[in-house]
Amino acid sequence: MDWLGSLEQATRPVAEETRAALARRWDELPGHVRTESQTLGRMAVGCEGTHGVFPRCNFTCTPCYHSADANRVRVDGAHTLAEVEAQMAHLASVRGPHAHAQLIGGEVSLLDPDDHAEALAIMRRWGREPMSFTHGDFDDAYLERLALGPDGRPRFRRLSFAGHFDTTMRGRRGLRRPATEAELDPYRQAFCDMFRRLRAEHGVKFFLAHNMTVTPSNVDEIPQVIRDCRSMGFNMLSFQPAAFVGDARRWREDYASLEADAVWARIEAGAGAHLPFRVFQTGDERCNRSAFGYYLGERWFPVLDDDDPEDLAARDAFFTYLGGIHWGARPALLVARLARVLAAHPRLAATAGRWLARRVRRAGGVVAVVRALRRGELVPMTFVMHRFMHAEDVKPAWELLQRGETSDDPRIRETQERLQACFYAMAHPETGQIVPACVQHSVLDPAENATLVELLPLPRRRTVSQPVPASAAGAAAAKDEPC
């Protein structure tokens, strides 16, 4: 009868390790974020990211969140894979068997495609759903080598990428210094089209997010960016107001002038709708705002309205009965787990049915929804804003937290509260710590990258002292290649 016990455990809606990790995360949260809408500790433990695995990038962005030494570190596949393995193992041991994790550092496409693929495979083996972060300046050949094995068969059923496109970025092929966000639209579309071709030719599905650093110079372009991007192939549009963190040589503007409400108002203007970010709280709303929904034709609709008591009751039921479920499980296993939930709580089916009826009614009725589905006009779309903190605030706030002290300075105390409620964490298996991303970039990156410069120095260029033949010099001049 051992197989019955194994079946019961496999189809258990939420694993015991997950329940324990969620409970720990909830207990760690400061009181002000333990709200009815909080997802941390109830639905997930939060998002995770790598660090120090490939700091180098071939763009020069203003600002750049990496320290000045990052581009002096050689990209090394063996180092990347060893670090990803260690960091994912530590995250799994502390935060439970499942989470979303970002393969992030410098530029991920500088990794050899086979090393990139193996890094994603390692993350999956540790129960992480990986997303690769990139500037998107690579081609079909790289994507195919990543997605397909030596035998030409897909290595993955699905790939997730976040493509970063905005006017703060310098170095893109064909558009080294964009003056407006609109100039980047062909490159955004080309990025999405690569994944569409991969799916059409090899059956590899994809999820694409769009990242945009927001500065005083481009904040007013947000509405048009949203209108241009909503049908390109992205399913998440994420905006990050710039902060004074990373390489100080690349700070160009007054980033402190970017107020959260003003940036969010421009996001709403682009969406053409109210974006109810308080329905689902992700950590501290001074750091994160998220609105989950979908486009039906040209209109955006939320999955839950913040002014509808029935929708809020549906959210609470979701947290109570479905919080912690691993939605990325194999379909048959997921169905079995959901069936057990419904068997134990049959009223949940009626709650889901009423929710679906409200969505259809607000979208214009069954005919309008069916018509949109047939035309491929239903597009899931999540809007996100992440506000990183300034390094000059994070450093003292973190030092005090490490000593168990609370600051008397209101600004530093706010920073401490936000760090304690952080949604985005990084692992340090060598110390046993898991730290907020803002601490990683503001406090730990400089020393870490200085060490990596010694461990993985760039190859030195060899100087040729002998004269160059005239024929070779003429051939080189004829190429007329850009530097």
C-alpha positions as CSV (number, residue, x, y, z in Angstrom):
1,M,0.0,0.0,0.0
2,D,3.0,2.3,-0.1
3,W,1.9,3.5,-3.5
4,L,-1.3,4.9,-2.0
5,G,0.8,7.0,0.5
6,S,3.0,8.2,-2.3
7,L,-0.1,9.1,-4.4
8,E,-1.7,11.0,-1.5
9,Q,1.5,12.9,-0.9
10,A,2.0,13.7,-4.6
11,T,-1.5,15.0,-5.0
12,R,-1.6,17.0,-1.7
13,P,-2.6,20.5,-2.8
14,V,0.3,22.2,-0.9
15,A,3.5,20.4,0.1
16,E,4.4,20.6,3.8
17,E,7.7,22.3,2.9
18,T,5.8,25.0,1.1
19,R,3.4,25.5,4.0
20,A,6.4,25.9,6.4
21,A,8.2,28.3,4.1
22,L,5.1,30.4,3.6
23,A,4.5,30.5,7.4
24,R,8.1,31.6,8.0
25,R,7.8,34.4,5.4
26,W,4.6,35.7,6.9
27,D,6.2,35.8,10.4
28,E,9.1,37.7,9.0
29,L,6.9,40.5,7.6
30,P,6.6,43.8,9.4
31,G,3.1,44.4,10.8
32,H,2.2,47.2,8.3
33,V,2.2,44.8,5.3
34,R,0.3,41.9,6.9
35,T,-2.9,42.9,5.1
36,E,-5.8,41.0,3.7
37,S,-4.3,41.6,0.2
38,Q,-0.8,40.6,1.0
39,T,0.5,37.7,-1.3
40,L,3.8,37.2,0.6
41,G,3.5,34.3,3.0
42,R,0.0,33.4,1.7
43,M,0.4,32.8,-2.0
44,A,4.2,32.8,-2.5
45,V,7.5,33.4,-0.8
46,G,8.4,36.1,-3.3
47,C,10.6,36.4,-6.4
48,E,14.3,35.4,-6.4
49,G,17.3,36.4,-8.5
50,T,20.9,35.4,-9.1
51,H,23.9,37.6,-8.4
52,G,27.6,37.5,-9.3
53,V,27.0,34.8,-11.9
54,F,27.9,37.0,-15.0
55,P,28.3,40.6,-14.0
56,R,29.6,41.8,-17.4
57,C,27.3,43.6,-19.9
58,N,28.1,45.0,-23.4
59,F,25.8,48.0,-23.0
60,T,26.5,51.3,-21.2
61,C,23.3,52.4,-19.6
62,T,22.5,55.6,-17.6
63,P,21.9,54.6,-14.9
64,C,23.4,51.2,-14.3
65,Y,22.7,49.4,-11.1
66,H,25.9,47.4,-11.2
67,S,29.1,48.6,-9.5
68,A,31.9,50.1,-11.5
69,D,33.9,46.8,-11.6
70,A,31.2,44.7,-13.1
71,N,32.4,45.1,-16.7
72,R,35.9,44.0,-15.7
73,V,34.7,40.5,-14.9
74,R,35.1,37.8,-17.5
75,V,32.0,35.8,-18.5
76,D,32.8,32.2,-17.5
77,G,30.3,29.4,-18.0
78,A,31.8,27.1,-15.3
79,H,31.6,29.9,-12.7
80,T,28.1,30.7,-13.7
81,L,26.8,27.2,-13.4
82,A,28.5,26.5,-10.1
83,E,27.1,29.8,-8.6
84,V,23.6,29.2,-9.9
85,E,23.7,25.6,-8.5
86,A,24.8,26.9,-5.0
87,Q,22.4,29.8,-4.9
88,M,19.3,27.8,-6.0
89,A,20.1,25.0,-3.6
90,H,20.2,27.5,-0.7
91,L,17.0,29.2,-1.8
92,A,15.2,25.9,-2.0
93,S,16.4,24.9,1.4
94,V,15.1,28.1,3.0
95,R,12.2,29.3,0.9
96,G,10.6,26.0,-0.1
97,P,10.5,23.8,-3.2
98,H,9.0,26.2,-5.7
99,A,9.4,29.9,-6.6
100,H,9.9,32.2,-9.6
101,A,13.6,33.1,-10.1
102,Q,15.4,35.4,-12.4
103,L,18.6,34.5,-14.2
104,I,20.1,38.0,-14.0
105,G,23.4,39.7,-13.7
106,G,25.0,41.6,-16.5
107,E,23.8,40.5,-20.0
108,V,22.6,36.9,-20.1
109,S,23.1,36.5,-23.9
110,L,26.9,36.9,-23.3
111,L,26.7,33.4,-21.9
112,D,27.4,30.6,-24.4
113,P,23.9,29.3,-25.3
114,D,24.7,25.8,-23.9
115,D,25.8,27.3,-20.6
116,H,22.6,29.5,-20.6
117,A,20.5,26.4,-21.2
118,E,22.2,24.5,-18.5
119,A,21.7,27.4,-16.0
120,L,18.0,27.3,-16.7
121,A,17.9,23.5,-16.3
122,I,19.7,23.8,-12.9
123,M,17.1,26.4,-11.8
124,R,14.3,24.1,-12.8
125,R,15.8,21.1,-11.1
126,W,15.7,23.1,-7.9
127,G,12.0,23.8,-8.4
128,R,12.4,27.3,-9.8
129,E,10.5,28.8,-12.7
130,P,13.4,30.7,-14.4
131,M,13.2,33.9,-16.4
132,S,16.2,35.2,-18.3
133,F,16.9,39.0,-18.2
134,T,18.3,40.6,-21.3
135,H,18.7,43.7,-23.4
136,G,17.3,41.7,-26.2
137,D,20.1,42.5,-28.7
138,F,20.7,38.9,-29.9
139,D,19.4,37.0,-33.0
140,D,17.5,33.9,-34.0
141,A,20.7,31.8,-34.1
142,Y,21.4,32.4,-30.4
143,L,17.8,31.8,-29.4
144,E,17.7,28.5,-31.4
145,R,21.0,27.3,-29.9
146,L,19.5,28.0,-26.4
147,A,16.2,26.4,-27.0
148,L,17.3,23.4,-29.0
149,G,19.7,20.6,-28.1
150,P,22.5,19.2,-30.3
151,D,19.9,16.8,-31.8
152,G,17.7,19.7,-32.9
153,R,15.0,18.9,-30.4
154,P,13.6,21.4,-27.9
155,R,15.3,21.4,-24.5
156,F,12.4,23.3,-22.9
157,R,8.6,23.3,-23.4
158,R,8.6,27.0,-22.6
159,L,11.1,29.9,-22.2
160,S,10.5,33.0,-20.2
161,F,12.4,36.2,-21.0
162,A,12.3,39.8,-19.8
163,G,13.5,42.2,-22.5
164,H,14.8,45.6,-21.4
165,F,14.2,48.4,-23.9
166,D,14.4,52.2,-23.1
167,T,16.3,55.3,-24.0
168,T,18.7,55.1,-21.1
169,M,20.4,52.2,-22.9
170,R,23.5,52.7,-25.0
171,G,25.0,50.1,-27.4
172,R,22.1,48.5,-29.3
173,R,23.1,47.4,-32.8
174,G,21.5,49.7,-35.3
175,L,20.4,52.2,-32.6
176,R,23.3,52.9,-30.3
177,R,21.8,56.1,-28.7
178,P,18.0,56.2,-29.0
179,A,16.5,59.7,-28.6
180,T,12.9,58.6,-28.1
181,E,11.1,55.5,-26.9
182,A,9.3,55.2,-30.2
183,E,12.6,54.6,-32.0
184,L,12.9,51.4,-30.1
185,D,9.6,50.0,-31.2
186,P,11.0,48.0,-34.2
187,Y,13.5,46.4,-31.9
188,R,10.9,45.5,-29.4
189,Q,8.8,44.0,-32.1
190,A,11.8,42.1,-33.6
191,F,12.5,40.6,-30.1
192,C,8.9,39.3,-29.8
193,D,8.9,38.0,-33.4
194,M,12.0,35.8,-32.7
195,F,10.0,33.9,-30.1
196,R,7.0,33.6,-32.4
197,R,9.2,32.0,-35.0
198,L,10.7,29.7,-32.5
199,R,7.2,28.6,-31.4
200,A,6.0,28.2,-35.0
201,E,9.0,26.2,-36.1
202,H,9.9,24.2,-33.0
203,G,6.8,24.3,-30.7
204,V,8.6,26.1,-27.8
205,K,6.1,28.3,-26.0
206,F,7.2,31.6,-24.4
207,F,6.3,34.3,-21.8
208,L,7.8,37.7,-22.5
209,A,8.0,40.7,-20.1
210,H,9.0,44.2,-21.1
211,N,11.2,46.2,-18.7
212,M,11.7,50.0,-18.9
213,T,13.8,52.2,-16.6
214,V,11.9,55.4,-15.9
215,T,13.8,58.7,-15.7
216,P,12.6,62.3,-15.7
217,S,13.5,62.3,-19.4
218,N,11.3,59.5,-20.5
219,V,8.5,59.3,-17.9
220,D,6.1,61.2,-20.2
221,E,6.6,58.6,-22.9
222,I,5.2,55.8,-20.8
223,P,1.6,56.0,-22.1
224,Q,2.7,55.6,-25.7
225,V,5.1,52.8,-24.9
226,I,2.2,50.9,-23.4
227,R,-0.1,51.6,-26.4
228,D,2.7,50.5,-28.8
229,C,3.7,47.3,-26.9
230,R,0.3,45.9,-25.8
231,S,-0.1,43.8,-29.0
232,M,3.6,43.0,-29.8
233,G,3.8,39.7,-27.8
234,F,4.5,40.9,-24.2
235,N,2.3,39.7,-21.4
236,M,3.9,41.9,-18.7
237,L,4.9,45.6,-18.9
238,S,7.2,46.5,-16.0
239,F,8.4,50.0,-15.1
240,Q,11.3,50.8,-12.8
241,P,11.8,54.4,-11.6
242,A,15.5,55.0,-11.5
243,A,17.4,55.3,-8.2
244,F,20.8,56.5,-7.1
245,V,22.4,53.0,-6.9
246,G,25.2,51.3,-8.7
247,D,27.8,53.0,-10.8
248,A,27.7,56.7,-9.8
249,R,29.5,57.7,-13.0
250,R,26.3,57.0,-14.9
251,W,23.9,59.1,-12.8
252,R,22.6,61.8,-15.1
253,E,19.3,63.1,-13.7
254,D,17.4,63.9,-10.5
255,Y,15.9,60.4,-10.0
256,A,14.5,61.5,-6.5
257,S,12.0,63.6,-8.4
258,L,10.1,60.5,-9.7
259,E,7.1,60.1,-7.4
260,A,5.3,56.8,-7.3
261,D,1.8,58.1,-7.9
262,A,2.9,60.3,-10.8
263,V,4.6,57.3,-12.5
264,W,1.6,55.1,-11.9
265,A,-0.7,57.7,-13.3
266,R,1.2,57.6,-16.6
267,I,1.0,53.8,-16.6
268,E,-2.8,54.0,-16.1
269,A,-3.0,56.6,-18.9
270,G,-1.3,54.1,-21.2
271,A,-3.5,51.3,-20.2
272,G,-6.6,53.5,-20.6
273,A,-8.0,52.1,-17.3
274,H,-7.8,52.3,-13.5
275,L,-5.2,49.7,-12.4
276,P,-6.3,48.3,-9.0
277,F,-2.8,47.5,-7.5
278,R,-4.2,47.1,-3.9
279,V,-6.2,44.0,-4.8
280,F,-3.0,42.0,-4.6
281,Q,-0.2,43.5,-2.5
282,T,3.3,42.3,-3.2
283,G,5.5,43.2,-0.3
284,D,5.4,46.9,0.5
285,E,3.4,49.1,-1.9
286,R,6.1,51.8,-1.6
287,C,8.3,49.3,-3.5
288,N,5.9,47.3,-5.7
289,R,2.6,47.8,-7.5
290,S,1.0,45.2,-9.6
291,A,-2.3,45.0,-11.6
292,F,-3.3,41.7,-13.1
293,G,-5.7,41.6,-16.0
294,Y,-6.1,41.2,-19.7
295,Y,-6.8,43.1,-22.9
296,L,-10.0,42.2,-24.8
297,G,-9.5,44.1,-28.0
298,E,-8.3,47.6,-27.1
299,R,-9.8,47.6,-23.5
300,W,-8.0,46.4,-20.4
301,F,-9.9,44.6,-17.7
302,P,-8.7,43.6,-14.2
303,V,-9.0,40.0,-13.0
304,L,-10.6,41.5,-9.8
305,D,-12.1,44.9,-9.2
306,D,-11.0,46.7,-6.1
307,D,-14.5,48.2,-5.5
308,D,-16.5,45.0,-5.8
309,P,-17.1,43.1,-2.5
310,E,-17.7,39.9,-4.4
311,D,-14.4,40.1,-6.2
312,L,-12.6,40.8,-2.9
313,A,-14.4,37.8,-1.4
314,A,-13.2,35.7,-4.3
315,R,-9.6,36.9,-3.6
316,D,-9.9,35.9,0.0
317,A,-11.2,32.4,-1.0
318,F,-8.3,32.1,-3.4
319,F,-5.8,32.8,-0.6
320,T,-7.5,30.5,1.9
321,Y,-8.0,27.5,-0.3
322,L,-5.5,27.8,-3.2
323,G,-2.6,29.8,-1.6
324,G,0.7,28.0,-2.0
325,I,-0.4,25.7,-4.8
326,H,2.3,25.0,-7.4
327,W,0.7,26.2,-10.6
328,G,3.7,25.1,-12.7
329,A,3.2,21.5,-11.9
330,R,2.5,18.9,-14.6
331,P,-1.1,19.4,-15.9
332,A,-2.3,16.0,-14.7
333,L,-0.8,16.5,-11.2
334,L,-2.2,20.1,-11.0
335,V,-5.7,18.8,-12.0
336,A,-5.5,16.1,-9.3
337,R,-4.5,18.7,-6.6
338,L,-7.3,21.1,-7.6
339,A,-9.8,18.2,-7.6
340,R,-8.9,17.5,-4.0
341,V,-9.4,21.2,-3.1
342,L,-12.8,21.2,-4.7
343,A,-13.8,17.9,-3.1
344,A,-13.0,19.3,0.3
345,H,-14.5,22.8,-0.4
346,P,-17.3,22.4,-3.0
347,R,-18.5,25.9,-2.5
348,L,-15.3,27.1,-4.2
349,A,-16.7,26.0,-7.6
350,A,-19.7,28.3,-7.2
351,T,-17.3,31.2,-6.2
352,A,-15.3,30.5,-9.3
353,G,-18.4,30.3,-11.5
354,R,-19.7,33.7,-10.2
355,W,-16.3,35.3,-10.7
356,L,-16.2,34.1,-14.4
357,A,-19.8,35.3,-15.0
358,R,-18.8,38.8,-13.7
359,R,-15.8,38.9,-16.0
360,V,-17.8,37.9,-19.1
361,R,-20.5,40.4,-18.2
362,R,-18.1,43.3,-17.7
363,A,-16.3,42.4,-21.0
364,G,-19.5,42.9,-23.0
365,G,-21.1,39.5,-22.8
366,V,-20.6,36.0,-24.1
367,V,-20.8,37.1,-27.8
368,A,-18.1,39.8,-27.4
369,V,-15.8,37.4,-25.5
370,V,-16.2,34.6,-28.0
371,R,-15.6,37.0,-30.9
372,A,-12.4,38.3,-29.2
373,L,-11.2,34.8,-28.6
374,R,-11.7,33.7,-32.2
375,R,-9.7,36.8,-33.4
376,G,-6.9,36.2,-30.9
377,E,-7.7,39.5,-29.2
378,L,-7.6,38.3,-25.6
379,V,-4.2,39.1,-24.3
380,P,-3.2,38.6,-20.7
381,M,-1.4,41.7,-19.4
382,T,0.1,42.5,-16.0
383,F,1.3,46.0,-15.2
384,V,4.1,46.3,-12.7
385,M,6.1,49.1,-11.1
386,H,9.2,48.3,-9.0
387,R,10.8,51.2,-7.1
388,F,14.4,50.5,-6.0
389,M,15.8,52.5,-3.2
390,H,18.8,54.9,-3.1
391,A,22.0,53.4,-1.9
392,E,22.7,56.2,0.6
393,D,19.5,55.1,2.4
394,V,19.9,51.3,2.1
395,K,23.4,51.1,3.5
396,P,22.6,52.6,7.0
397,A,19.2,50.9,7.1
398,W,20.8,47.5,6.5
399,E,23.6,48.0,9.0
400,L,21.0,48.8,11.7
401,L,18.8,45.8,10.8
402,Q,21.9,43.6,11.1
403,R,22.3,44.8,14.6
404,G,18.6,44.5,15.4
405,E,18.1,48.3,15.7
406,T,15.4,50.6,14.4
407,S,16.4,54.0,13.1
408,D,15.1,57.3,14.6
409,D,15.4,58.9,11.2
410,P,11.9,58.6,9.4
411,R,13.6,58.1,6.0
412,I,15.9,55.4,7.1
413,R,13.1,53.7,9.2
414,E,11.0,53.6,6.0
415,T,13.9,52.0,4.2
416,Q,14.2,49.4,6.9
417,E,10.5,48.6,6.7
418,R,10.7,48.2,2.9
419,L,13.7,45.9,3.2
420,Q,11.9,43.7,5.7
421,A,9.0,43.4,3.3
422,C,11.1,42.8,0.2
423,F,9.5,40.7,-2.5
424,Y,12.8,40.1,-4.5
425,A,15.6,38.3,-2.7
426,M,19.1,36.9,-3.5
427,A,20.9,34.0,-1.8
428,H,24.4,34.0,-0.2
429,P,25.0,30.3,0.6
430,E,28.5,31.2,1.8
431,T,27.0,33.1,4.8
432,G,23.6,31.4,5.0
433,Q,21.9,34.8,4.2
434,I,19.1,35.7,1.8
435,V,19.2,39.4,1.2
436,P,16.9,41.9,-0.5
437,A,18.0,42.9,-4.0
438,C,18.4,46.5,-3.0
439,V,21.0,45.4,-0.4
440,Q,22.7,43.3,-3.0
441,H,23.1,46.2,-5.4
442,S,23.7,49.0,-2.8
443,V,25.9,47.2,-0.2
444,L,27.3,43.9,-1.4
445,D,27.9,44.3,-5.2
446,P,31.0,46.5,-5.0
447,A,33.1,44.1,-2.9
448,E,31.7,41.0,-4.7
449,N,32.6,42.4,-8.1
450,A,36.0,43.5,-6.9
451,T,36.7,39.9,-5.8
452,L,35.4,38.6,-9.1
453,V,37.8,40.8,-11.0
454,E,40.6,38.9,-9.4
455,L,39.0,35.5,-9.9
456,L,37.8,36.1,-13.5
457,P,40.0,38.8,-15.0
458,L,39.4,39.9,-18.6
459,P,42.0,38.5,-21.0
460,R,44.8,40.9,-21.7
461,R,45.2,42.2,-25.3
462,R,48.4,41.1,-26.9
463,T,50.4,43.9,-28.7
464,V,51.9,43.0,-32.1
465,S,55.2,44.9,-32.6
466,Q,55.9,43.8,-36.2
467,P,54.8,46.0,-39.0
468,V,51.4,45.3,-40.7
469,P,51.7,44.4,-44.5
470,A,50.3,47.1,-46.7
471,S,47.9,44.6,-48.3
472,A,46.4,43.7,-44.9
473,A,46.1,47.4,-44.0
474,G,44.2,48.1,-47.2
475,A,41.8,45.2,-46.7
476,A,41.1,46.3,-43.1
477,A,40.3,49.8,-44.3
478,A,38.0,48.6,-47.0
479,K,35.8,46.8,-44.4
480,D,34.7,50.2,-43.0
481,E,33.4,48.5,-39.8
482,P,32.1,50.6,-37.0
483,C,34.1,50.6,-33.8
